[in-house]
Amino acid sequence: MPTITIDKNDLLELIGKEVDDKILVEKIPMMGTELESFGEEITVEIFPDRPDMLSVEGFALALQGFLNIKIGLCHFESDDCGYRAFIDKKVKKVRPDAVCAVVKDVELNDAAIKSLMQVQEKLHLTHGRNRRRVAIGVHDLDKVEFPVRYTTMPKDYRFIPLECYEEMNLEEILQEHKKGVEYKHLLEKYEEYPLWIDSKEQVLSMPPIINSEHTKVTETTKSLFIDITGHGVKYLEQALNILIMSLAIRKGKIYSVNVKDGNKEYVYPNMTPKKMEIDVNYTNKALGLNLSFDEISSFLKRMRYDIEGKEVFIPAYRADIMHKIDIVEDVAIAYGFNNFKPEIPNISTIGENDPFEEFLKNVRNLMVGFKLMEVKNYILTNKEDLFTKMNLKEEKIAEMKNALTVEYYALRNLLMPGLMRVYSINTHYEYPQNIFEIGEVFRIENGKIKEEVNLSVGICHEKANFTECKEILNSFFKNLGISYGIEEKERKCFIDGRAGSIVIDEKPIGHIGEIHPQILSIWNVGMPVAIFEINLNGVYERV
């Protein structure tokens, strides 16, 4: 989990009140964070569900309420000064989404600049999935001429990247600049690279790699233009709202930007609070308490919510509030975990480990013993990954009716495409990359969804082949004391003659093979890959 470093004097100034060190040491861990060190600089570990607390300002805002110094919703208003941005359709194949905003009259002292750099770094790493999903650019507004546009340019296009003194073309930046080398895997497969450019053709940034030296933020900067690009507008808006909140607490004035994307126009930022109804019975049942509505309201105000009637108003920067159980968690934090009284459950049964889970634990230990690294992918995916990119015949799978994204809307029926995705996004790391996954898959049988657990093993290096993959399979079944066989069976994702069906007692239970070069090319994987996948429910029946 990420840690942030906080200047104690800066924190107290943002809180607006002197607080005794003993109180800070006692209360900070009770906010749902981990206090790692305390002194003139405070180091705090922030849990992944609170990206808004990755900024010193967001942390101060939360602590302000928790200590009952200032409670309720912090309101943020924005003005319209006619700032406009345009998203070129060319970016849709590269890095399709963008949001932006303007903040003026920010008090950028040394502590504020350090905080701004820190929250960018932490948001990139966590919320932004190491810049893959979200990348942030912050620019000196006085050096930007509106309107601005988000577009792509050929690899020979030139500008001066941040901390450089000479122009470089986009290809050189990826190959020679420190940040380009670190993040080139996010762009190198494309023919053109994304850029933010203003009306005077000055480059602002090359997302998600580097900003331009032309718009560099310094201690004399008073106003900022913020651009955020990536995949999924929801995630981009969440990151933007966190940054806007942080800068507004530093006395910054928020100005909206009208963004035109094709035939549609959007206005950012949107700091309108979300609403959710308070469910007293649900809250008390979940917490084992008997709180009144007024008590729940009081606790939520300390967590920086507003209450009107039966509704709770949720801050726009709280990306973690998705269900009423998230509201309940904040009630519990404000109530105080140390105030809960432990009780022995009034049940007569004796707990024990589930035998199948014990079996999965043993399988996992075997795989680690084979020097494989475990990966975990989402159970939600899409038909393109499952079928198109694997050159497999499409079959009926469970799909969501109202999915929020085109990337995650279907329950997976195989683990193998997930391993290929892992390989595709890790081509910049060293080989061999030998991995495995144990996870749920879902099939449609007789009109009903059937859940099972599969094991998939992938080996990827310059000499990866069917034989090496089969050796792992042999060792796996030998350790379980099960006899099995491989029957030759072609599968379009595998190379002809290097594929087979795994059978136990003449019943197919999985498949094994070398991934076809065409499939490797589709996934942009430059090394050979051999994979097997088996159904562990079927194996467990024979143990």
Buried (B, 14 or more C-beta within 10 A) or exposed (E): EBBBBBBBEBBBEBBEEEBEEEEBEEBBBBBBBBBEEBEEEBBBEBBEBBBBBBBBBBBBBBBBBBBEBBBBBBEBEBEEEEBBBBBBEEBEEBBBBBBBBBBBEBEBEEBBBBBBEBBBBBBBEBBBBBBBBBBBBBBBBBBBEBBBBBBBBEBEBEBBBBEBEEEBBBBBBBEEBEBBBBBBBBBBEEEBBBBBBBEEEBBBBBBBBBBBBBBBBEEEBBBBBBBBBBBBBEBBBBBBBBBBBBBBBBEBBBBBBBBBBEEEEBEBBBBEBEEBEBBBEBBBEBBEBEBEEEBBBBBBBBBBBBBEEEBBBBBBBBBBBEEBEBBBBBBBBBBEEEEEEEEEEEEEEEEEEEEEEEBBEEBBEBBEEBEBEEBEBEBBBBBBBBBEBBBBEEEEBBEEEEEEBEBBBBBBBBBBBBBBBBBBBBBEEEBBBBBBBBBEBBBBEEEEEEEEBBBBBBBBBEEBBBEBBBEBBEEBBEBBEBEBEBEEBBBEBBBEEBBBBBBBEEEBBBBBBBBBEEBBEBBEBEBBBBBBBBBBBBBBEBE
